[in-house]
């Protein structure tokens, strides 16, 4: 339940259209619901502006469905990340609007319109193999009500591709830069803008990339100012952080 929903509930109680008993029934499992295998956080939207997201990897399908069902009782714009086709098919059985973004591996449930930001987030990736992580960031930010511009396959091996898109870089309020291999793209991008850059290392690369560790260390050691780094393959975390920054810029 977000702040608007809580305000509406209280107004309904005040004007008599909702009995106090019914209101208490809706509020009884706040701030969380104990499901035995999960503590579903119903206050997340009040504290953070967006409801709890379900990280599907490592959970059984039944657990994901159970958590989703409980969240949907009170919230909208629910996301299940790292979700495959099996999870999507199971979530469709809950009912309501369920959409799947296969490139991002995200299922979105009960999506409701959010007034879009005036400013935009630029999500770029170095190579085509980095698209799943970049899309996770982009879809996350879009669900949270942000305008998102995408830029794909602009790695430093052909830096003219990046330089040809300087206008997109200049007009973004925050950049999410996704790269594997040597992880050099965020440093280059940060040198072209005065806006924050969120660097996302991916696990893409040959053996000496050590599953993204090489890219992570490159980004952590960036000589460009204003670069913040999230964990390997954490597109969701990058999209969430970019949304918070962009909301401030937009307001």
Secondary structure, DSSP 8 states (H G I E B T S, - for coil): --HHHHHHHHHHHHHTSS-HHHHHHHHTT-SEEE-SS-EEETTHHHHHSS---EE-TTS-HHHHHHHHHHHHTT-SSEEEES--HHHHHHHHTT-S-EEEETTTTEEEES-------SSEEEEEESSGGGHHHHHHHHHHHHHTT-EEEEE-S--GGGHHHHHTTHHHHHH-SEEEEEE-TT--HHHHHHTT-SSEEEEEE-S-SSGGGGGGHHHHHHHHT-SSTTEEEE-TT-HHHHHHHHHHHHHHHH-
